[in-house]
Amino acid sequence: MSSAAPETAATPEGDARFQPFETLLDREAALTTLREAVAGADDGELFLERRHSESLVLDDGRIRSAGYDAAEGFGLRAVRGDVAGYAHSTEISEQALKRAAATARLAVGAGGGTLAEAPKGTNVKLYGDFDPIGDATFAAKIETLREIDDFLRGLDKRVVQVTASLSASVQEVAILRPEGGLVTDIRPMARISIACIVERDGRRESGHHGGGGRIRLDGLMEPGHWQPVAREALRVALVNLDAVAAPAGSLDVVLGSGWPGILLHEAVGHGLEGDFNRKKTSAFAGLMGQQVAAKGVTVLDDGTIPDRRGSITVDDEGTPSAKNVLIEDGVLVGYMQDRQNARLMGVPATGNGRRESYAHAPMPRMTNTYMLGGNDDPASLVADMKDGIWAVGFGGGQVDITSGKFVFSCTEAYRVRNGKVGEPVTGATLIGDGPTSLKNVRGIGNDMALDPGIGNCGKAGQWVPVGVGQPSLLIGGLTVGGVA
């Protein structure tokens, strides 16, 4: 892999080829075509991408899948008002670029727009320029997965199935803007995932754990890393072996720290993305400057945390990522913005213009979204509940952006009576809406934590890696759906 220029610096004069990867595309010719496409437009860019990814999965002692994928292409966009023309191709050539420019230009119409000011660059780097796929041989990766399987089965005879996976990827992007600036970024990613099924007296339960980030794969393959991950997956599975049917009704709930922030991400985060608020389809639309949460609730979206899964040195429009405060002490103070929605709303872009790949246009998306910690001892939050649920782990969930209503399933939860943690429960779902839940926060723990690096976010058919986090939270009056 060739090295990249600084993420927000233009390629030096005289270098006629794009960086970080070589193409047959002449930079000046591409710039001329791009400028023709966005003449009379408000904004636009040429986005080039090359991506390599590898994934290995061992299931029940056998390699279930081993995949390697490589893809490259470009997307060209022209923006006029609230309309965007977008065309993409897997063929990176002047002919393909000219065809794409003609298509994107249709959105500009008769023109009349004023080209927006270019993003202001920095030389900050949040992760290294490396390809984690090459950190270990294929044989070493397979051997690590087999060691995980043997380790878990040796820990407990009740383990009847183990699924373990290693995945790694590297995404190289180059963004050419009409004013002539070239922004480049190399984005590594690595992850380990371990799940197991345990059986006792004919009953089977499962547990899962994993994580990663924009880090090297070989560190995840060290026994000192994956053994605690495997033990955690087994612990959750064994807890669920003793779980009883969850109650149903309106109950107080304490959410654990870290990964339970996925509820905050879904029920609140999406509602704070700029496009939903510009179109007034969010439950938070028109509430800027108003109290939308309990005092003490401060929510941020921060793409600048080094090596995190959701971090980006620069977004997919060329804007450096930022640490953005969304809710401060319960007051709504900001939305997450890409360039188009920011311009239409008369506010600055926040570095949240993201896309799944060159085949997709950017839109406002979260990076690492989390709530700051408070002053409460997490144990005191549980002790304050007379009758409720302590929800430690979450699986899938759904949310309606317009109303903020959500439904989330718990993968690890416990019944609490008179401040005492009792039996684990199974089948618990949390039902509520984001705005109401924020206002019903009655306690904020001092144990804020980020998730281990497992999040993916879907929006409008596009998936991007994200991070979540929060402290332990006591929320009053959530609806718990159960089977008891």
The 8 nearest C-alpha neighbors of each residue, nearest first, counted from 0:
[[1, 2, 20, 130, 19, 129, 3, 128],
 [2, 0, 19, 20, 3, 18, 21, 128],
 [1, 3, 19, 0, 4, 128, 18, 20],
 [4, 2, 19, 18, 5, 1, 183, 184],
 [3, 5, 6, 10, 183, 8, 2, 18],
 [6, 4, 8, 7, 122, 3, 183, 182],
 [7, 5, 183, 184, 182, 8, 4, 122],
 [8, 6, 182, 120, 5, 121, 122, 183],
 [7, 9, 5, 6, 182, 181, 10, 4],
 [8, 10, 181, 180, 182, 11, 7, 4],
 [9, 11, 181, 12, 8, 4, 14, 18],
 [12, 10, 14, 9, 13, 8, 4, 15],
 [13, 11, 14, 10, 15, 9, 26, 16],
 [12, 14, 15, 11, 10, 16, 26, 27],
 [15, 13, 12, 16, 11, 10, 17, 26],
 [14, 16, 26, 25, 13, 17, 27, 12],
 [17, 15, 14, 25, 26, 21, 24, 22],
 [16, 18, 21, 20, 19, 22, 26, 15],
 [19, 17, 20, 3, 21, 16, 173, 183],
 [18, 20, 3, 2, 1, 17, 183, 171],
 [21, 19, 18, 17, 1, 22, 171, 0],
 [20, 22, 17, 18, 16, 19, 23, 24],
 [23, 21, 24, 17, 16, 20, 91, 92],
 [22, 24, 25, 92, 21, 16, 91, 93],
 [23, 25, 22, 92, 26, 93, 16, 29],
 [26, 24, 28, 15, 27, 16, 29, 23],
 [25, 27, 29, 15, 28, 16, 30, 24],
 [26, 28, 30, 29, 25, 31, 15, 32],
 [29, 27, 31, 25, 30, 26, 32, 24],
 [30, 28, 26, 32, 27, 31, 25, 33],
 [31, 29, 27, 33, 28, 32, 26, 34],
 [30, 32, 28, 34, 29, 33, 27, 35],
 [33, 31, 35, 29, 30, 34, 36, 28],
 [34, 32, 30, 36, 35, 31, 29, 177],
 [33, 35, 31, 37, 36, 32, 177, 38],
 [34, 36, 32, 38, 33, 37, 31, 100],
 [35, 37, 104, 33, 100, 34, 38, 32],
 [38, 36, 40, 34, 77, 35, 39, 43],
 [37, 39, 35, 40, 36, 34, 110, 107],
 [40, 38, 110, 112, 111, 37, 113, 107],
 [41, 39, 112, 37, 79, 38, 107, 42],
 [42, 40, 114, 112, 113, 79, 78, 115],
 [43, 41, 78, 114, 40, 115, 77, 37],
 [42, 44, 77, 76, 78, 37, 176, 177],
 [43, 45, 176, 76, 175, 75, 46, 177],
 [44, 46, 75, 175, 174, 74, 176, 47],
 [45, 47, 174, 74, 73, 173, 44, 75],
 [48, 46, 73, 173, 172, 72, 174, 357],
 [49, 47, 172, 71, 171, 72, 357, 73],
 [48, 50, 71, 171, 70, 170, 172, 72],
 [51, 49, 170, 70, 69, 169, 171, 71],
 [52, 50, 69, 168, 169, 68, 170, 70],
 [51, 53, 168, 68, 67, 167, 169, 69],
 [54, 52, 67, 167, 66, 166, 168, 68],
 [53, 55, 166, 66, 65, 165, 67, 167],
 [56, 54, 65, 165, 164, 64, 166, 66],
 [57, 55, 164, 64, 63, 163, 62, 58],
 [58, 56, 62, 163, 61, 63, 162, 164],
 [57, 59, 162, 61, 60, 63, 161, 62],
 [58, 60, 160, 161, 61, 162, 57, 148],
 [61, 59, 58, 57, 148, 145, 62, 161],
 [62, 60, 57, 58, 59, 63, 145, 56],
 [63, 61, 57, 64, 56, 58, 60, 65],
 [62, 64, 57, 56, 58, 61, 65, 55],
 [65, 63, 56, 62, 55, 66, 57, 54],
 [66, 64, 55, 54, 56, 67, 63, 62],
 [65, 67, 54, 53, 64, 55, 68, 52],
 [66, 68, 53, 52, 54, 69, 65, 51],
 [67, 69, 52, 51, 53, 66, 70, 50],
 [68, 70, 51, 50, 52, 67, 71, 49],
 [71, 69, 50, 49, 51, 68, 72, 89],
 [72, 70, 49, 48, 89, 50, 69, 73],
 [71, 73, 89, 88, 48, 91, 47, 90],
 [74, 72, 47, 357, 46, 87, 88, 48],
 [73, 75, 87, 357, 46, 86, 45, 358],
 [76, 74, 45, 86, 85, 44, 87, 46],
 [77, 75, 85, 43, 44, 84, 103, 78],
 [76, 78, 43, 84, 37, 103, 83, 42],
 [79, 77, 83, 42, 41, 43, 40, 82],
 [80, 78, 40, 41, 107, 82, 81, 83],
 [81, 79, 82, 78, 41, 343, 112, 339],
 [80, 82, 79, 83, 339, 78, 343, 340],
 [83, 81, 79, 80, 78, 106, 84, 107],
 [84, 82, 78, 77, 106, 79, 85, 81],
 [83, 85, 103, 106, 77, 76, 78, 104],
 [86, 84, 76, 103, 75, 83, 77, 360],
 [85, 87, 99, 75, 74, 103, 102, 76],
 [88, 86, 74, 73, 358, 75, 99, 357],
 [87, 89, 90, 72, 73, 74, 95, 91],
 [88, 90, 72, 71, 91, 73, 87, 70],
 [89, 91, 88, 92, 72, 95, 73, 71],
 [92, 90, 72, 89, 95, 73, 24, 88],
 [91, 93, 95, 94, 24, 90, 96, 23],
 [92, 94, 96, 95, 97, 24, 29, 91],
 [95, 93, 97, 96, 92, 98, 91, 99],
 [96, 94, 98, 92, 97, 93, 99, 90],
 [95, 97, 93, 99, 94, 98, 100, 92],
 [96, 98, 100, 94, 99, 95, 93, 101],
 [99, 97, 95, 101, 100, 96, 94, 102],
 [100, 98, 86, 96, 102, 97, 101, 103],
 [99, 101, 97, 36, 103, 102, 98, 104],
 [100, 102, 104, 98, 99, 103, 97, 36],
 [103, 101, 99, 100, 104, 105, 86, 98],
 [102, 104, 84, 85, 100, 105, 77, 101],
 [103, 105, 36, 101, 107, 106, 102, 100],
 [106, 104, 103, 107, 108, 102, 84, 101],
 [107, 105, 84, 104, 108, 83, 103, 82],
 [106, 108, 110, 104, 79, 105, 40, 109],
 [109, 107, 110, 106, 105, 104, 79, 39],
 [108, 110, 107, 111, 39, 105, 106, 40],
 [111, 109, 39, 107, 108, 112, 40, 38],
 [110, 112, 39, 109, 113, 40, 107, 41],
 [113, 111, 40, 39, 41, 110, 114, 79],
 [112, 114, 41, 115, 40, 39, 111, 42],
 [113, 115, 41, 42, 40, 112, 116, 39],
 [116, 114, 41, 42, 113, 117, 342, 338],
 [115, 117, 114, 118, 42, 178, 119, 113],
 [116, 118, 115, 119, 178, 176, 180, 317],
 [119, 117, 318, 120, 317, 116, 319, 316],
 [118, 120, 117, 121, 318, 319, 7, 116],
 [121, 119, 7, 118, 319, 122, 8, 318],
 [122, 120, 123, 7, 319, 119, 6, 8],
 [121, 123, 5, 7, 6, 124, 120, 8],
 [124, 122, 121, 125, 312, 6, 5, 319],
 [125, 123, 312, 126, 122, 6, 127, 305],
 [124, 126, 305, 312, 306, 123, 303, 304],
 [127, 125, 306, 124, 305, 213, 128, 214],
 [126, 128, 129, 125, 124, 187, 214, 185],
 [127, 129, 185, 126, 130, 2, 186, 187],
 [130, 128, 127, 131, 187, 185, 169, 215],
 [129, 131, 132, 169, 133, 187, 168, 128],
 [132, 130, 215, 134, 133, 216, 167, 129],
 [133, 131, 167, 130, 134, 168, 53, 135],
 [132, 134, 131, 135, 130, 136, 216, 129],
 [135, 133, 131, 132, 217, 216, 215, 136],
 [136, 134, 133, 139, 217, 137, 140, 132],
 [137, 135, 139, 138, 140, 133, 134, 132],
 [136, 138, 140, 139, 141, 135, 142, 133],
 [139, 137, 141, 136, 140, 142, 135, 143],
 [140, 138, 142, 136, 141, 137, 135, 143],
 [141, 139, 143, 137, 142, 138, 136, 144],
 [142, 140, 138, 144, 143, 139, 145, 137],
 [141, 143, 139, 145, 140, 144, 138, 146],
 [144, 142, 146, 140, 145, 141, 139, 147],
 [143, 145, 147, 141, 146, 142, 163, 57],
 [146, 144, 148, 142, 147, 143, 149, 141],
 [145, 147, 143, 149, 148, 144, 150, 142],
 [148, 146, 150, 144, 145, 149, 151, 143],
 [147, 149, 145, 146, 150, 151, 161, 152],
 [150, 148, 146, 152, 147, 151, 153, 145],
 [151, 149, 147, 153, 148, 152, 146, 154],
 [152, 150, 154, 153, 148, 149, 147, 229],
 [153, 151, 149, 154, 150, 158, 155, 156],
 [152, 154, 150, 151, 155, 149, 156, 158],
 [155, 153, 151, 152, 150, 156, 158, 230],
 [154, 156, 157, 153, 152, 158, 151, 233],
 [157, 155, 158, 152, 153, 154, 159, 197],
 [156, 158, 197, 198, 155, 159, 199, 152],
 [159, 157, 197, 156, 152, 196, 160, 155],
 [160, 158, 197, 196, 157, 198, 161, 152],
 [159, 161, 196, 59, 195, 158, 162, 197],
 [162, 160, 195, 59, 148, 194, 58, 163],
 [161, 163, 58, 194, 57, 193, 195, 59],
 [164, 162, 193, 57, 192, 56, 144, 194],
 [163, 165, 56, 192, 55, 191, 57, 193],
 [166, 164, 191, 55, 54, 190, 192, 56],
 [167, 165, 54, 190, 53, 189, 55, 191],
 [166, 168, 189, 132, 53, 188, 52, 131],
 [169, 167, 52, 188, 51, 187, 53, 132],
 [168, 170, 187, 51, 186, 130, 50, 188],
 [169, 171, 50, 186, 185, 49, 187, 172],
 [172, 170, 185, 49, 48, 184, 50, 186],
 [173, 171, 48, 184, 47, 183, 170, 185],
 [172, 174, 183, 47, 182, 46, 175, 48],
 [175, 173, 46, 182, 181, 45, 47, 183],
 [176, 174, 181, 45, 44, 180, 182, 173],
 [175, 177, 44, 180, 179, 178, 174, 181],
 [178, 176, 179, 34, 33, 44, 30, 175],
 [177, 179, 176, 180, 117, 34, 175, 30],
 [180, 178, 177, 176, 181, 175, 30, 9],
 [179, 181, 9, 176, 178, 175, 182, 8],
 [180, 182, 9, 175, 174, 10, 176, 8],
 [183, 181, 7, 174, 6, 173, 8, 317],
 [184, 182, 173, 6, 172, 174, 7, 181],
 [183, 185, 6, 172, 171, 186, 173, 182],
 [184, 186, 171, 128, 170, 172, 187, 169],
 [185, 187, 170, 169, 171, 184, 188, 213],
 [188, 186, 169, 213, 168, 130, 170, 129],
 [187, 189, 213, 168, 167, 212, 214, 169],
 [190, 188, 167, 216, 211, 212, 166, 214],
 [189, 191, 211, 166, 210, 165, 167, 212],
 [190, 192, 165, 209, 210, 164, 211, 166],
 [191, 193, 209, 164, 163, 208, 210, 165],
 [194, 192, 163, 208, 207, 209, 162, 229],
 [195, 193, 207, 162, 206, 232, 161, 163],
 [194, 196, 161, 160, 205, 206, 162, 233],
 [197, 195, 205, 160, 204, 159, 158, 203],
 [196, 198, 158, 157, 159, 203, 204, 205],
 [199, 197, 203, 157, 202, 201, 159, 158],
 [198, 200, 202, 201, 157, 203, 197, 240],
 [201, 199, 202, 198, 203, 157, 240, 197],
 [200, 202, 199, 198, 203, 197, 204, 240],
 [203, 201, 199, 198, 200, 204, 240, 197],
 [202, 204, 198, 197, 201, 196, 199, 205],
 [205, 203, 236, 197, 196, 240, 239, 198],
 [206, 204, 196, 236, 195, 197, 207, 203],
 [205, 207, 236, 232, 235, 194, 195, 233],
 [208, 206, 194, 232, 193, 195, 205, 209],
 [207, 209, 232, 193, 228, 192, 231, 194],
 [210, 208, 192, 191, 193, 228, 453, 451],
 [209, 211, 452, 451, 453, 190, 191, 192],
 [210, 212, 190, 452, 189, 191, 451, 453],
 [211, 213, 308, 307, 214, 188, 452, 189],
 [212, 214, 188, 306, 187, 308, 307, 189],
 [213, 215, 212, 306, 189, 188, 216, 187],
 [214, 216, 131, 217, 218, 189, 134, 213],
 [215, 217, 131, 219, 189, 218, 134, 220],
 [216, 218, 220, 219, 134, 215, 135, 221],
 [219, 217, 220, 216, 221, 215, 224, 214],
 [218, 220, 216, 217, 221, 224, 225, 191],
 [221, 219, 217, 218, 222, 225, 143, 216],
 [220, 222, 223, 224, 218, 219, 225, 217],
 [223, 221, 225, 224, 226, 220, 219, 227],
 [222, 224, 221, 226, 225, 227, 220, 219],
 [225, 223, 222, 221, 226, 219, 227, 228],
 [224, 226, 228, 222, 227, 223, 229, 219],
 [225, 227, 229, 228, 222, 224, 223, 230],
 [228, 226, 230, 229, 225, 231, 224, 223],
 [229, 227, 225, 231, 226, 230, 208, 209],
 [228, 230, 226, 232, 227, 231, 225, 193],
 [231, 229, 227, 233, 232, 228, 234, 226],
 [232, 230, 234, 228, 233, 229, 227, 235],
 [231, 233, 207, 206, 208, 229, 235, 230],
 [232, 234, 230, 236, 231, 235, 206, 237],
 [235, 233, 231, 237, 236, 232, 230, 238],
 [236, 234, 206, 238, 232, 233, 237, 231],
 [235, 237, 206, 205, 233, 239, 234, 238],
 [238, 236, 240, 234, 239, 235, 233, 197],
 [239, 237, 235, 240, 236, 241, 234, 242],
 [238, 240, 242, 241, 236, 237, 204, 235],
 [241, 239, 237, 238, 242, 204, 236, 203],
 [242, 240, 239, 238, 243, 423, 237, 422],
 [243, 241, 423, 424, 239, 425, 240, 422],
 [244, 242, 424, 425, 245, 423, 241, 422],
 [243, 245, 425, 483, 424, 482, 426, 246],
 [246, 244, 481, 424, 427, 425, 483, 426],
 [247, 245, 483, 481, 482, 244, 248, 480],
 [248, 246, 481, 480, 479, 483, 245, 482],
 [247, 249, 479, 478, 250, 480, 246, 481],
 [248, 250, 478, 476, 477, 479, 251, 247],
 [251, 249, 387, 476, 477, 248, 478, 252],
 [250, 252, 475, 387, 476, 474, 477, 388],
 [253, 251, 388, 474, 387, 389, 473, 250],
 [252, 254, 473, 389, 472, 390, 474, 388],
 [255, 253, 390, 472, 471, 391, 389, 252],
 [254, 256, 471, 391, 390, 259, 253, 257],
 [257, 255, 470, 471, 469, 448, 447, 259],
 [256, 258, 448, 468, 450, 449, 469, 259],
 [257, 259, 450, 260, 261, 468, 467, 256],
 [260, 258, 261, 257, 262, 255, 393, 392],
 [261, 259, 468, 263, 258, 262, 469, 467],
 [260, 262, 264, 259, 263, 467, 258, 265],
 [261, 263, 260, 265, 264, 266, 259, 407],
 [264, 262, 260, 267, 261, 266, 265, 268],
 [265, 263, 268, 261, 262, 267, 266, 260],
 [266, 264, 262, 263, 268, 267, 269, 261],
 [265, 267, 433, 263, 403, 262, 264, 398],
 [266, 268, 263, 270, 433, 265, 269, 264],
 [269, 267, 264, 271, 270, 265, 266, 263],
 [270, 268, 271, 272, 267, 265, 400, 264],
 [269, 271, 281, 267, 268, 272, 400, 283],
 [270, 272, 334, 268, 269, 335, 273, 267],
 [273, 271, 335, 269, 334, 270, 363, 274],
 [272, 274, 336, 276, 335, 334, 275, 277],
 [273, 275, 277, 276, 272, 340, 278, 363],
 [276, 274, 280, 281, 278, 273, 277, 279],
 [275, 277, 279, 284, 273, 278, 274, 281],
 [278, 276, 274, 279, 275, 273, 344, 340],
 [277, 279, 275, 276, 280, 274, 281, 284],
 [280, 278, 276, 284, 277, 281, 275, 285],
 [279, 281, 401, 275, 278, 276, 282, 284],
 [282, 280, 401, 283, 270, 284, 275, 276],
 [281, 283, 401, 402, 284, 403, 270, 280],
 [284, 282, 281, 286, 270, 285, 271, 276],
 [285, 283, 276, 279, 281, 286, 282, 280],
 [284, 286, 287, 283, 276, 279, 282, 277],
 [285, 287, 289, 284, 283, 288, 331, 291],
 [288, 286, 331, 289, 285, 332, 333, 284],
 [287, 289, 331, 332, 330, 286, 290, 333],
 [288, 290, 330, 286, 287, 331, 291, 332],
 [289, 291, 330, 329, 292, 331, 288, 293],
 [290, 292, 330, 329, 289, 331, 434, 438],
 [293, 291, 329, 438, 437, 290, 296, 294],
 [292, 294, 438, 329, 296, 440, 437, 295],
 [293, 295, 329, 328, 296, 292, 330, 438],
 [294, 296, 328, 329, 293, 297, 373, 443],
 [295, 297, 329, 328, 294, 293, 292, 327],
 [298, 296, 327, 326, 328, 370, 371, 295],
 [299, 297, 370, 326, 325, 369, 324, 371],
 [300, 298, 324, 325, 369, 323, 368, 301],
 [299, 301, 368, 323, 367, 322, 366, 369],
 [302, 300, 322, 367, 303, 321, 323, 299],
 [301, 303, 310, 366, 320, 321, 311, 367],
 [302, 304, 301, 310, 321, 320, 305, 322],
 [303, 305, 302, 307, 310, 306, 301, 125],
 [306, 304, 125, 307, 126, 303, 310, 124],
 [305, 307, 213, 126, 212, 214, 125, 304],
 [308, 306, 212, 310, 309, 305, 213, 304],
 [307, 309, 212, 452, 310, 213, 465, 466],
 [465, 308, 310, 366, 466, 367, 464, 307],
 [311, 309, 302, 307, 308, 303, 366, 304],
 [312, 310, 313, 302, 320, 314, 309, 303],
 [311, 313, 125, 124, 320, 319, 310, 303],
 [312, 314, 319, 320, 311, 318, 317, 315],
 [313, 315, 318, 317, 316, 350, 352, 353],
 [314, 316, 353, 317, 352, 354, 361, 313],
 [317, 315, 314, 318, 352, 174, 44, 361],
 [316, 318, 314, 315, 313, 182, 174, 118],
 [317, 319, 350, 118, 314, 313, 316, 320],
 [320, 318, 313, 350, 312, 314, 317, 120],
 [321, 319, 350, 313, 302, 312, 303, 314],
 [320, 322, 302, 303, 323, 301, 350, 349],
 [321, 323, 301, 300, 302, 303, 324, 299],
 [324, 322, 300, 299, 321, 301, 325, 349],
 [323, 325, 299, 326, 298, 333, 300, 322],
 [324, 326, 333, 299, 332, 298, 334, 331],
 [325, 327, 331, 298, 297, 330, 332, 329],
 [328, 326, 297, 330, 329, 331, 296, 332],
 [329, 327, 295, 296, 294, 297, 330, 326],
 [328, 330, 292, 294, 296, 293, 327, 290],
 [331, 329, 290, 327, 326, 289, 328, 291],
 [330, 332, 326, 288, 287, 289, 333, 325],
 [333, 331, 325, 326, 288, 287, 330, 327],
 [334, 332, 325, 331, 324, 326, 335, 287],
 [333, 335, 271, 273, 272, 325, 336, 332],
 [336, 334, 272, 273, 351, 349, 363, 271],
 [337, 335, 273, 348, 349, 363, 341, 351],
 [336, 338, 352, 363, 351, 348, 339, 340],
 [339, 337, 348, 341, 340, 342, 336, 352],
 [340, 338, 342, 341, 337, 343, 81, 78],
 [341, 339, 343, 342, 338, 337, 274, 344],
 [342, 340, 346, 344, 338, 348, 336, 339],
 [341, 343, 345, 339, 340, 344, 338, 346],
 [342, 344, 340, 341, 345, 339, 80, 81],
 [345, 343, 341, 342, 346, 340, 277, 273],
 [346, 344, 342, 343, 341, 347, 340, 348],
 [345, 347, 341, 344, 342, 348, 343, 336],
 [348, 346, 341, 349, 345, 342, 336, 338],
 [349, 347, 336, 338, 341, 337, 350, 346],
 [348, 350, 336, 351, 335, 347, 321, 337],
 [349, 351, 320, 318, 319, 314, 352, 348],
 [350, 352, 363, 337, 364, 336, 349, 353],
 [353, 351, 337, 363, 362, 361, 314, 315],
 [354, 352, 361, 315, 362, 364, 314, 351],
 [355, 353, 361, 356, 359, 360, 315, 362],
 [354, 356, 461, 462, 463, 359, 353, 357],
 [357, 355, 358, 354, 359, 48, 360, 461],
 [356, 358, 74, 73, 359, 48, 72, 46],
 [357, 359, 356, 87, 74, 360, 73, 88],
 [360, 358, 357, 356, 354, 355, 361, 74],
 [359, 361, 354, 85, 362, 358, 76, 357],
 [362, 360, 354, 353, 352, 359, 315, 363],
 [361, 363, 352, 353, 337, 364, 354, 360],
 [364, 362, 352, 337, 351, 336, 272, 273],
 [365, 363, 351, 353, 362, 352, 272, 366],
 [364, 366, 351, 367, 368, 300, 465, 363],
 [365, 367, 309, 465, 302, 310, 368, 466],
 [368, 366, 466, 309, 301, 467, 300, 465],
 [369, 367, 300, 467, 299, 366, 466, 264],
 [368, 370, 468, 469, 467, 299, 298, 300],
 [371, 369, 298, 469, 297, 299, 468, 372],
 [372, 370, 297, 447, 298, 469, 369, 373],
 [373, 371, 447, 445, 470, 444, 446, 443],
 [372, 374, 443, 445, 444, 375, 371, 295],
 [373, 375, 445, 444, 443, 376, 372, 442],
 [376, 374, 444, 445, 443, 373, 377, 442],
 [375, 377, 379, 378, 444, 445, 374, 380],
 [378, 376, 444, 380, 379, 471, 375, 445],
 [379, 377, 381, 380, 376, 382, 375, 444],
 [378, 380, 382, 376, 381, 377, 383, 375],
 [381, 379, 377, 383, 378, 382, 473, 442],
 [382, 380, 383, 379, 378, 384, 418, 253],
 [418, 381, 383, 379, 380, 384, 378, 419],
 [382, 384, 380, 381, 418, 379, 385, 417],
 [385, 383, 418, 382, 381, 386, 417, 387],
 [386, 384, 417, 416, 418, 383, 387, 415],
 [387, 385, 416, 384, 415, 417, 250, 251],
 [386, 388, 251, 250, 415, 252, 414, 384],
 [387, 389, 252, 414, 415, 413, 390, 253],
 [388, 390, 253, 413, 412, 252, 254, 391],
 [391, 389, 412, 254, 388, 255, 392, 253],
 [390, 392, 255, 411, 412, 254, 389, 259],
 [393, 391, 411, 410, 409, 390, 259, 412],
 [394, 392, 409, 410, 408, 259, 395, 411],
 [393, 395, 408, 410, 409, 396, 392, 407],
 [394, 396, 408, 407, 393, 397, 409, 406],
 [395, 397, 407, 406, 408, 394, 398, 405],
 [396, 398, 406, 405, 407, 399, 395, 265],
 [397, 399, 405, 404, 266, 400, 265, 403],
 [398, 400, 403, 404, 401, 402, 405, 397],
 [401, 399, 403, 402, 281, 270, 398, 269],
 [402, 400, 281, 280, 282, 399, 403, 270],
 [401, 403, 282, 404, 400, 399, 281, 432],
 [402, 404, 432, 433, 400, 399, 266, 401],
 [405, 403, 432, 399, 402, 398, 431, 433],
 [406, 404, 398, 397, 431, 432, 430, 266],
 [405, 407, 430, 397, 396, 429, 428, 398],
 [408, 406, 396, 429, 428, 395, 405, 397],
 [407, 409, 428, 394, 393, 395, 427, 396],
 [410, 408, 393, 411, 427, 392, 394, 428],
 [409, 411, 393, 392, 394, 408, 412, 425],
 [410, 412, 392, 391, 409, 390, 235, 393],
 [411, 413, 390, 389, 391, 424, 423, 409],
 [414, 412, 423, 389, 424, 388, 422, 421],
 [413, 415, 388, 421, 422, 387, 420, 423],
 [414, 416, 420, 387, 419, 421, 388, 386],
 [417, 415, 386, 385, 419, 418, 387, 414],
 [418, 416, 385, 419, 384, 386, 415, 382],
 [382, 417, 419, 384, 416, 383, 381, 385],
 [420, 418, 416, 415, 417, 421, 382, 381],
 [421, 419, 415, 414, 413, 418, 416, 422],
 [422, 420, 414, 415, 419, 413, 423, 416],
 [421, 423, 413, 414, 424, 242, 420, 243],
 [424, 422, 413, 242, 412, 414, 243, 241],
 [425, 423, 242, 243, 245, 413, 244, 412],
 [424, 426, 244, 245, 242, 427, 243, 423],
 [425, 427, 481, 245, 244, 428, 482, 424],
 [426, 428, 481, 245, 425, 409, 480, 408],
 [429, 427, 408, 480, 407, 479, 409, 430],
 [428, 430, 479, 407, 406, 478, 480, 408],
 [431, 429, 406, 478, 405, 479, 477, 428],
 [430, 432, 404, 405, 477, 478, 429, 433],
 [433, 431, 404, 403, 405, 435, 434, 436],
 [432, 434, 266, 403, 436, 267, 435, 437],
 [435, 433, 437, 436, 432, 438, 291, 403],
 [436, 434, 438, 437, 433, 432, 439, 431],
 [435, 437, 439, 433, 438, 434, 432, 440],
 [438, 436, 292, 434, 439, 435, 440, 293],
 [437, 439, 292, 293, 435, 436, 440, 434],
 [438, 440, 436, 437, 475, 474, 441, 435],
 [441, 439, 474, 437, 438, 473, 442, 293],
 [442, 440, 473, 474, 439, 475, 443, 472],
 [441, 443, 473, 472, 440, 380, 444, 375],
 [444, 442, 373, 472, 375, 471, 372, 470],
 [443, 445, 375, 471, 377, 373, 470, 446],
 [444, 446, 373, 372, 374, 375, 447, 376],
 [447, 445, 470, 444, 372, 448, 471, 256],
 [470, 448, 446, 372, 469, 256, 445, 371],
 [449, 447, 257, 468, 469, 256, 470, 446],
 [448, 450, 468, 257, 467, 451, 469, 258],
 [449, 451, 258, 257, 452, 468, 467, 466],
 [452, 450, 210, 453, 211, 449, 209, 258],
 [453, 451, 210, 211, 450, 308, 212, 454],
 [452, 454, 210, 451, 211, 209, 455, 450],
 [455, 453, 465, 466, 464, 452, 456, 467],
 [454, 456, 464, 465, 463, 462, 457, 453],
 [457, 455, 462, 463, 464, 465, 454, 458],
 [458, 456, 462, 461, 460, 455, 463, 459],
 [457, 459, 461, 460, 462, 456, 364, 463],
 [460, 458, 461, 457, 462, 362, 359, 456],
 [459, 461, 458, 457, 462, 355, 359, 456],
 [462, 460, 458, 355, 457, 459, 463, 354],
 [461, 463, 457, 456, 355, 455, 458, 460],
 [462, 464, 456, 355, 455, 465, 461, 457],
 [465, 463, 455, 309, 454, 308, 456, 462],
 [309, 466, 464, 366, 454, 455, 367, 308],
 [465, 467, 367, 309, 454, 308, 366, 368],
 [468, 466, 368, 260, 367, 369, 450, 261],
 [467, 469, 449, 369, 257, 260, 448, 450],
 [468, 470, 370, 447, 260, 256, 369, 257],
 [447, 471, 469, 256, 446, 372, 444, 448],
 [470, 472, 256, 255, 444, 254, 377, 443],
 [473, 471, 443, 254, 253, 442, 444, 470],
 [472, 474, 253, 442, 441, 440, 252, 380],
 [475, 473, 440, 252, 439, 441, 251, 472],
 [476, 474, 251, 439, 477, 252, 440, 473],
 [475, 477, 251, 250, 249, 478, 474, 439],
 [478, 476, 249, 250, 431, 475, 251, 479],
 [477, 479, 249, 430, 248, 429, 250, 431],
 [480, 478, 429, 247, 248, 428, 249, 430],
 [479, 481, 247, 428, 427, 429, 478, 248],
 [482, 480, 247, 245, 427, 246, 426, 483],
 [481, 483, 244, 245, 246, 426, 247, 480],
 [482, 246, 244, 245, 481, 247, 243, 480]]
